Amino acid sequence: MSGPPADLGMRLYGMMQYLMAAYAQQVTPEVPTPRNVVQSQDALDAVLQLAAVIDEATQAGRIDRERGKHAATMLMVIRDFIKPLPQGLAADGVTDNLTQDLEEIVAALRQARNDSGFAG
């Protein structure tokens, strides 16, 4: 996929910036009625496309490795909500480390939300 037309991409990029600014200013954006446009598979496809961007930029050194890992971690939280991730098996082939990893990162997200008193 070559990407969306420039004006479409800029409008959605602008929406992302608006949401980040609202979060930083602890302002809750309006929540309109559902548009019923994006389906689960569309979201899954978008997650993988974003994962490819994160991986490419991290591997090329354009994003610090720790920032890339953080971005990938946040993306996997989103992915697990949309559709559960496959088991992340430990070397023993039985233990699912991914469940514990998700529990830990979600606990940290919730703690940060509780500490700040604001949700994104």
Buried (B, 14 or more C-beta within 10 A) or exposed (E): EEEEEEEEEEEEEEEEEEEEEBBEEEEEEEEEEEEEEEEEEEBBEBBEEBBEEBBEBBEEEEBEEEEBEBBBBBBBBEBBEBEEBEEBEEEEEEEBEBBEBBEEBEEEBEEEEEEEEBEE
